[in-house]
Amino acid sequence: MQSLRPTQKKQPLSTLWAQKAQKCGLRHTVYSAIGNEYTGEWQDNKKHGKGIQVWKKGGAIYDGEWKFGKRDGYGTYSILNPQSNAYLRKYFGEWKNGKKHGFGTFFYNCSSVYEGEWSEDTRCGLGTMHYANGDIYEGEWWKDKNHGKGKFQCAKGNWYEGTWRDGKKSGYGKFYYSGQGQLYEGFWLDGIPKCGTLSDLEKNEVPRPPKYQIPQLQLADMQAVLNEAQLAYTDLF
């Protein structure tokens, strides 16, 4: 009697080639079909570990850590300057799941620089923003806006220290007018002072002192006021 053996099904050549092409561990430069290139470590056919990715179309380069195919850990992202043919750093710091996340420094095209905490590609947490015109904000951020406690120092000398909401002064804060030598202290709403006190500071040393000085206030004699009020009350009866 003839024995029947199960026939083994042959796998397609494309599957065999894909299995042989599985990348794991350290590899030399691997080129994609669109011209991008990656040099570094792999795991289960995904970028994992330390490696350098170069994008052909955008002229950008990332040098740092990867996790399952995405930028994750510490790394530096740079772009190519077509004029000098040199790479300029745009961001260096921490990443998570392919996005800026953690502490890092970002260089804007307008020469402004942000150094601080990030959350999913947005400024979030504590950070300092150095603007191109010389202004500086140092404090809390939420979704790319000043939010929480912080101080804004203008290049011309004015400064605000207090609370913020959605990028605007909101809540209690102090604003110093350097040109007039005056300090406003009180409450703000949507960037507008609503209720507070304005006092003169260094009025003799500022370039543009206010035309009308704030008068000095003196406390009245409390006992005399009480006596006068008592006499007025007695006259009613």
KEFIBA-658944 format. One record per atom (N, C-alpha, C, CB): residue in three letters; x, y, z. Coordinates in steps of 0.2 Angstrom, whole numbers, plus 2048, in hexadecimal, padded with zeros to 3 digits. Glycine has a CB too. Example, Ala and Ser with C-alpha at 12.3 -4.5 7.8 and 13.67 -1.06 7.14 Angstrom:
KEFIBA-658944
ALA8427E4827 ALA83E7EA827 ALA8427F0827 ALA8397EA82D SER8407F5823 SER8447FB824 SER840800827 SER8467FD81D 
//
This chain:
KEFIBA-658944
MET8047FA800 MET800800800 MET804806800 MET7FB800806 GLN80380B7FC GLN8078117FB GLN805816800 GLN8068147F4 SER80B818804 SER80981D809 SER809824806 SER80F81D80F LEU804828809 LEU80482F807 LEU80783480C LEU7FC830806 ARG80B837809 ARG80F83C80D ARG80C84380C ARG81683C80C PRO80B847811 PRO80884E810 PRO80D85280C PRO806852816 THR80B855807 THR80F859802 THR810860806 THR80C85A7FB GLN816862805 GLN818869808 GLN81786E803 GLN81F86980B LYS813873805 LYS811879801 LYS81787D801 LYS80B87C803 LYS81987F7FA LYS81F8837F9 LYS81C88A7FA LYS8228827F2 GLN82188E7FE GLN81F8957FE GLN8218997F8 GLN823898805 PRO81E89F7F7 PRO8208A37F1 PRO8278A67F2 PRO81A8A87F0 LEU82A8A77EC LEU8318AA7ED LEU8318B07F0 LEU8338AA7E6 SER82B8B47EF SER82B8BB7F2 SER82B8BA7FA SER8258BF7F0 THR8288B57FD THR8288B4804 THR82F8B2806 THR8238AF806 LEU8328AE802 LEU8398AC804 LEU83D8B1804 LEU83B8A6800 TRP83D8B67FF TRP8418BB7FF TRP8408C0804 TRP8408BF7F8 ALA83A8C1806 ALA8388C680C ALA83B8C3812 ALA8308C780C GLN83B8BC813 GLN83D8B9819 GLN8458BA81A GLN83C8B281A LYS8488B9814 LYS84F8BA814 LYS8518C2815 LYS8528B880D ALA84D8C6813 ALA84E8CD813 ALA84D8D081A ALA84B8D180E GLN84A8CC81F GLN8488CF825 GLN84F8D1829 GLN8458C982A LYS84E8D882B LYS8548DB82E LYS8548DB835 LYS8548E282B CYS8598D9838 CYS8598D9840 CYS8618DA842 CYS8578D2842 GLY8628DE847 GLY8698E0849 GLY86C8E5845 GLY86D8D9848 LEU8728E6845 LEU8768EC842 LEU8768EA83A LEU87C8ED845 ARG8748EF836 ARG8758EE82F ARG8788F482C ARG86E8EE82C HIS87B8F3826 HIS87E8F9822 HIS8788FD81F HIS8838F781D THR87A90281B THR874906819 THR86F902815 THR87790C815 VAL869903816 VAL863900813 VAL86090680F VAL85E8FC817 TYR85F905808 TYR85B90A804 TYR854908803 TYR85F90B7FE SER85090D803 SER84990C801 SER84890D7FA SER844910806 ALA84290C7F8 ALA84090D7F1 ALA8409147EF ALA83A9097EF ILE83E9187F3 ILE83E9207F2 ILE8459237F3 ILE8389237F5 GLY84A9207F5 GLY8509237F6 GLY8529247FD GLY8519297F2 ASN84E923802 ASN850924809 ASN85591F80B ASN84A92480D GLU859920810 GLU85E91C812 GLU85E91B81A GLU86591D80F TYR86091681C TYR860915823 TYR866910825 TYR85A912826 THR86A91282A THR87090F82C THR86F90E834 THR87691282A GLY86F907836 GLY86F90683D GLY86C90083F GLY86A90C840 GLU8698FF845 GLU8668F9848 GLU85F8F8846 GLU8678F984F TRP85D8F1845 TRP8578EF844 TRP8548EA849 TRP8568EC83C GLN84E8E9849 GLN84B8E384D GLN8448E2849 GLN84A8E5854 ASP8438DB847 ASP83D8D9844 ASP83B8DD83E ASP8378D9849 ASN8408DF83A ASN8408E3834 ASN83E8EA835 ASN83B8DF830 LYS83F8ED83B LYS83D8F383D LYS8438F7840 LYS8378F4841 LYS8448FD83E LYS849901841 LYS848901849 LYS84990983F HIS84E8FF84C HIS84D8FE854 HIS8548FE856 HIS84A8F7855 GLY85590385B GLY85C90485E GLY85F90B85B GLY8618FE85B LYS86590B85A LYS868911857 LYS869911850 LYS86F91285B GLY86791784D GLY868917845 GLY86791E842 GLY863912842 ILE86991E83C ILE869925839 ILE864924832 ILE870927836 GLN85F928832 GLN85A92882C GLN85B92F828 GLN85392882F VAL85C92E822 VAL85D93381D VAL857933818 VAL863933819 TRP853939818 TRP84D93A814 TRP85093D80D TRP84793D817 LYS84F93A808 LYS85293D801 LYS84E9437FF LYS8519387FC LYS847943800 LYS8439487FD LYS84394E801 LYS83B9467FD GLY84394E808 GLY84395480C GLY84A95680E GLY83F952812 GLY84F95280D GLY85595480F GLY856954816 GLY85795A80C ALA85395081A ALA854950821 ALA857949823 ALA84D950824 ILE85A94A82A ILE85D94482C ILE85C944834 ILE86594582B TYR85B93D836 TYR85A93C83D TYR85F93783F TYR85393983E ASP863939845 ASP868935848 ASP86693484F ASP86F939847 GLY86492E851 GLY86392C858 GLY860926859 GLY85E93285A GLU85B92585E GLU85891F860 GLU85291E85C GLU85891E867 TRP85091785B TRP84A915858 TRP84790F85C TRP84B912851 LYS84090F85B LYS83D90985F LYS83790785A LYS83A90C866 PHE838901858 PHE8338FE853 PHE83190284E PHE82D8FC857 GLY83690584A GLY835909844 GLY833910845 GLY82F906841 LYS83391384B LYS83291A84D LYS83791D851 LYS82B91B850 ARG838923850 ARG83D927854 ARG83B92785B ARG83E92E852 ASP83F924860 ASP83D923867 ASP84492386B ASP83991D868 GLY844928870 GLY84A928874 GLY84D92F872 GLY84F923872 TYR85492F872 TYR857936871 TYR85A93686A TYR85D937876 GLY85993C866 GLY85B93C860 GLY85B94385D GLY85793885B THR85F944857 THR86094B854 THR85D94B84D THR86794D854 TYR85895084C TYR855951845 TYR858957842 TYR84E951846 SER85B95683C SER85E95C839 SER85B95C831 SER86695B838 ILE85C96282F ILE85A963828 ILE860966824 ILE854968827 LEU85F96581D LEU865967819 LEU86496E816 LEU865962813 ASN869972817 ASN869979814 ASN86B97880D ASN86D97D819 PRO86797A808 PRO869979801 PRO86F97E7FF PRO86397B7FD GLN86F984803 GLN874989801 GLN87B987803 GLN87398F805 SER87C98480A SER88298280C SER88397B80B SER883984813 ASN87E977809 ASN87F970809 ASN88196C80F ASN88396E803 ALA87F970815 ALA88096D81C ALA87A96C81F ALA885972820 TYR87A967824 TYR874966828 TYR87496B82E TYR87495F82B LEU86E96D82F LEU86C972835 LEU86896E83A LEU869978832 ARG86A96E840 ARG86596B845 ARG85F96F846 ARG86996A84C LYS85996B846 LYS85396D847 LYS85096C84E LYS84E96B842 TYR852965850 TYR850963857 TYR85595E85A TYR849960857 PHE85695E860 PHE85A959863 PHE85795886A PHE86295A863 GLY85695286C GLY853950872 GLY84F94A872 GLY84E956874 GLU84A949876 GLU846943877 GLU841942872 GLU84494287E TRP83F93C870 TRP83A93A86C TRP83693486F TRP83D938865 LYS83093486D LYS82C92E86E LYS82692D869 LYS82892F875 ASN826926867 ASN822924861 ASN82292985B ASN81B924864 GLY82892B859 GLY82992F853 GLY828937854 GLY82492D84E LYS82693985A LYS82594085B LYS82A943861 LYS81E94185D LYS82A949861 LYS82E94D866 LYS82B94C86D LYS830954864 HIS82E949871 HIS82B948878 HIS83094787D HIS826941877 GLY82F94B882 GLY83494B888 GLY838952887 GLY839946887 PHE83E952889 PHE842958889 PHE846959882 PHE84795988F GLY84695F87F GLY849960879 GLY84A967877 GLY84695C874 THR84E969872 THR84F96F870 THR84D970868 THR856972871 PHE849975866 PHE84797585F PHE84997C85D PHE83F97485F PHE84C97C857 PHE84E982853 PHE84998484E PHE855982851 TYR84698A84E TYR84198C849 TYR845990844 TYR83C99184D ASN84199083E ASN844993838 ASN84599B839 ASN83F993832 CYS84199E83E CYS8429A583F CYS8489A7844 CYS83C9A8841 SER84C9A2846 SER8519A284B SER84F9A2852 SER8559A984A SER8489A1853 SER8469A085A SER84899985C SER83E9A185A VAL849998863 VAL84B992866 VAL84699086C VAL852992868 TYR84498A86C TYR840987872 TYR844982875 TYR839985870 GLU84598287C GLU84897D87F GLU84497B885 GLU84F980882 GLY842975885 GLY83D97388B GLY83A96C889 GLY83897888C GLU83496B88C GLU83096588C GLU82C965886 GLU82D964893 TRP82B95F884 TRP82695E87E TRP82195887F TRP82A95C877 SER81C95887C SER81795387C SER814952876 SER812954882 GLU81594C872 GLU81294B86C GLU813950867 GLU80B94986C ASP819953866 ASP81B958861 ASP81995F863 ASP81895685A THR816960869 THR81496786B THR818969871 THR80D96786C ARG81996F872 ARG81C972878 ARG81797187E ARG81F979877 CYS81996D883 CYS81596C888 CYS81996A88F CYS810966887 GLY81896E894 GLY81C96D89A GLY82097489B GLY82096789A LEU82597389E LEU82A9798A0 LEU82F97A89A LEU82E9788A6 GLY82F980898 GLY834982892 GLY835989892 GLY83197F88C THR83B98A88E THR83D99188D THR83D993885 THR844993890 MET83A998883 MET83A99A87C MET83D9A087B MET83299B879 HIS8439A0877 HIS8479A6875 HIS8449A886E HIS84E9A4875 TYR8419AE86E TYR83E9B0867 TYR8449B4863 TYR8389B5868 ALA8439B485D ALA8489B7859 ALA8499BF85A ALA8469B7851 ASN8439C285D ASN8449C985E ASN8479CB865 ASN83D9CD85E GLY8499C6869 GLY84C9C786F GLY8479C5875 GLY84F9CD870 ASP8419C5874 ASP83C9C3879 ASP83E9BC87C ASP8359C4877 ILE83C9BB882 ILE83D9B4885 ILE8379B388A ILE8449B488A TYR8349AD889 TYR82F9AA88D TYR8329A4891 TYR8299A8889 GLU8319A4897 GLU83399E89B GLU82E99C8A0 GLU83A9A089F GLY82B99689F GLY8269948A3 GLY82398D8A1 GLY8219998A4 GLU81C98D8A2 GLU8189878A0 GLU815988899 GLU8139868A6 TRP814982896 TRP81198288F TRP80C97C88F TRP81798088A TRP80797D88B TRP802978889 TRP800978882 TRP7FC97988E LYS80197387E LYS7FF973877 LYS802979873 LYS7F8972877 ASP80897A874 ASP80C97F870 ASP80A987872 ASP80A97F869 LYS807987878 LYS80598E87A LYS80798F882 LYS7FD98F87A ASN808996883 ASN80A99788A ASN80499688E ASN80C99F88B HIS805992893 HIS7FF98F897 HIS80198D89E HIS7FB98A894 GLY7FF9918A3 GLY8019908AA GLY8059968AD GLY8059898AA LYS80A9948B1 LYS80E99A8B3 LYS81499B8AF LYS8109988BB GLY8169A18AE GLY81C9A38AA GLY81D9AA8AA GLY81B9A08A3 LYS8239AC8A7 LYS8269B38A7 LYS8289B48A0 LYS82C9B48AC PHE8259BA89D PHE8279BC896 PHE82B9C2897 PHE8209BD892 GLN8319C2894 GLN8369C8895 GLN8369CB88E GLN83C9C6898 CYS8349D188D CYS8359D4886 CYS83C9D7885 CYS82F9DA885 ALA83E9D787F ALA8459D987E ALA8459E187F ALA8469D8876 LYS8409E587F LYS8409EC880 LYS83F9ED888 LYS83A9EF87D GLY83F9E888C GLY83F9E9893 GLY8389E8897 GLY8409F0895 ASN8339E8893 ASN82C9E6897 ASN82D9DF899 ASN8269E7892 TRP8299DD89E TRP8289D68A0 TRP8229D58A3 TRP82E9D48A5 TYR8209CE8A3 TYR81A9CC8A6 TYR81B9C58AA TYR8149CB8A1 GLU8199C58B0 GLU81A9BF8B4 GLU8139BD8B7 GLU8209C08B9 GLY8119B78B5 GLY80B9B58B8 GLY8089AF8B5 GLY8069BB8B8 THR8019AF8B4 THR7FE9A98B2 THR7FC9AA8AA THR7F89A68B6 TRP7FB9A58A7 TRP7FA9A589F TRP7F49A089E TRP8009A489B ARG7F09A1899 ARG7EB99C896 ARG7EB99C88F ARG7E599D89A ASP7EC99788B ASP7EC997884 ASP7F099C881 ASP7E5997882 GLY7F699E883 GLY7FA9A3880 GLY7F99AA882 GLY7FA9A2879 LYS7F49AB887 LYS7F39B2889 LYS7F39B3890 LYS7EB9B4886 LYS7F59B9892 LYS7F59BA89A LYS7EE9B989C LYS7F89C289B SER7ED9B58A1 SER7E79B48A4 SER7E89B28AC SER7E39AE8A0 GLY7E49B58B0 GLY7E59B48B7 GLY7E99BA8BA GLY7E89AD8B8 TYR7ED9B88C0 TYR7F19BD8C3 TYR7F79BE8C0 TYR7F19BB8CB GLY7FA9C48C0 GLY8009C58BD GLY8039CC8BE GLY8009C38B6 LYS8099CD8BD LYS80C9D48BD LYS80F9D68B6 LYS8129D48C2 PHE80E9DC8B4 PHE8119DE8AE PHE8159E58AF PHE80B9DF8A9 TYR81B9E58AD TYR81F9EB8AE TYR8209EE8A8 TYR8269E98B1 TYR81E9F58A8 TYR81F9F98A2 TYR8259FD8A3 TYR8199FE8A1 SER82B9FB89F SER8319FD8A0 SER832A0589E SER8369F989D GLY82EA06899 GLY82FA0D896 GLY82CA1289B GLY82BA0E890 GLN826A1189F GLN823A158A3 GLN825A148AB GLN81CA158A3 GLY829A0E8AC GLY82BA0D8B3 GLY825A0B8B7 GLY82FA128B6 GLN820A088B4 GLN81AA068B8 GLN8199FF8B8 GLN814A0A8B5 LEU8169FD8BE LEU8149F58BF LEU80D9F48C0 LEU8189F38C5 TYR80A9F08BC TYR8039EE8BD TYR8039E88C0 TYR7FF9EE8B6 GLU7FF9E78C5 GLU7FE9E18C9 GLU7F79DF8CA GLU8029E18D0 GLY7F59DA8C7 GLY7ED9D88C8 GLY7EB9D28C3 GLY7E99DE8C6 PHE7E59D28C1 PHE7E29CD8BE PHE7E19CE8B6 PHE7DB9CB8C1 TRP7E29C98B2 TRP7E29CA8AB TRP7DD9C58A8 TRP7E99C88A8 LEU7DA9C78A2 LEU7D59C289F LEU7D79C3897 LEU7CE9C48A1 ASP7D99BD894 ASP7DA9BD88D ASP7DF9C288B ASP7D39BE889 GLY7E49C388F GLY7E99C888D GLY7E89CF88F GLY7EB9C8886 ILE7E29D1892 ILE7E09D8894 ILE7E09D889C ILE7D99D9891 PRO7E39DE89E PRO7E39DF8A6 PRO7DC9E18A7 PRO7E89E48A8 LYS7D99DE8AD LYS7D29DF8AF LYS7D19E38B5 LYS7CE9D98AF CYS7D59E08BA CYS7D49E38C1 CYS7DB9E38C4 CYS7CF9E08C5 GLY7DE9E98C7 GLY7E49E88CA GLY7E79EF8CC GLY7EA9E58C5 THR7ED9F08CE THR7F09F68D0 THR7F69F88CC THR7F29F68D7 LEU7F69FF8CA LEU7FCA018C6 LEU800A068CB LEU7F9A058C0 SER806A048CB SER80BA088D0 SER811A0B8CC SER80DA048D6 ASP814A108CE ASP81AA138CB ASP820A108CE ASP81AA1B8CC LEU825A0E8CA LEU82BA0B8CC LEU830A0F8C8 LEU82BA048CB GLU835A118CB GLU83BA148C7 GLU839A1A8C2 GLU83FA0F8C4 LYS834A1E8C4 LYS831A238C0 LYS836A288BE LYS82BA268C3 ASN83BA298C2 ASN840A2E8C0 ASN846A2B8BC ASN843A318C6 GLU846A258BA GLU84BA228B6 GLU849A1F8B0 GLU84FA1C8BB VAL843A1F8AE VAL840A1C8A8 VAL840A228A2 VAL839A1A8A9 PRO841A1F89C PRO841A24896 PRO83BA28895 PRO843A20890 ARG835A25896 ARG82FA28895 ARG82AA2789B ARG82BA2488F PRO82BA2C8A0 PRO827A2C8A6 PRO820A2E8A5 PRO82AA308AC PRO81BA2B8A8 PRO814A2D8A7 PRO813A348A8 PRO810A298AB LYS80FA378A4 LYS80DA3E8A5 LYS80AA408AB LYS809A4189F TYR805A3C8AD TYR802A3D8B4 TYR804A378B9 TYR7FAA3C8B3 GLN808A398BE GLN80AA358C3 GLN804A328C7 GLN810A388C7 ILE805A2C8C9 ILE800A298CE ILE801A2D8D5 ILE801A218CE PRO7FCA308D7 PRO7FDA338DE PRO7FEA2E8E4 PRO7F6A378E0 GLN802A318E8 GLN803A2D8EE GLN7FDA2D8F3 GLN809A2F8F2 LEU7FBA278F5 LEU7F5A268F9 LEU7F8A25900 LEU7F1A208F7 GLN7F4A28905 GLN7F6A2890C GLN7EFA25910 GLN7F8A2E90F LEU7F0A21915 LEU7EBA1E919 LEU7E8A2491D LEU7EDA1891D ALA7E2A2491E ALA7DEA29922 ALA7DEA27929 ALA7D7A2A920 ASP7DDA2C92E ASP7DDA2A935 ASP7D7A26936 ASP7DDA30939 MET7D8A20937 MET7D2A1B938 MET7CEA1D93E MET7D4A14939 GLN7D1A1F943 GLN7CDA21949 GLN7C8A27948 GLN7D1A2394F ALA7CBA2C944 ALA7C7A32942 ALA7C2A3093E ALA7CCA3793F VAL7C3A2C939 VAL7BDA2A935 VAL7B8A26938 VAL7C0A2592F LEU7BAA2293D LEU7B5A1F941 LEU7B1A24946 LEU7B8A19946 ASN7B4A28948 ASN7B1A2E94C ASN7ACA31948 ASN7B6A32950 GLU7AEA33942 GLU7A9A3793E GLU7A3A3393C GLU7ADA39938 ALA7A4A2D93B ALA79FA28939 ALA79AA2793F ALA7A1A21936 GLN79DA27945 GLN799A2694B GLN794A2C94C GLN79DA25951 LEU797A3294B LEU793A3994C LEU78EA39947 LEU798A3F94B ALA78FA37940 ALA78AA3793B ALA785A3293D ALA78DA35934 TYR786A2D940 TYR781A28941 TYR77DA2A947 TYR785A21943 THR780A2E94C THR77DA31952 THR778A36950 THR781A33957 ASP77AA3A94B ASP775A40949 ASP76FA3D945 ASP779A44944 LEU76FA37943 LEU769A34940 LEU763A33945 LEU76AA2E93C PHE765A3294C PHE760A30951 PHE75FA36956 PHE762A2A954 
//
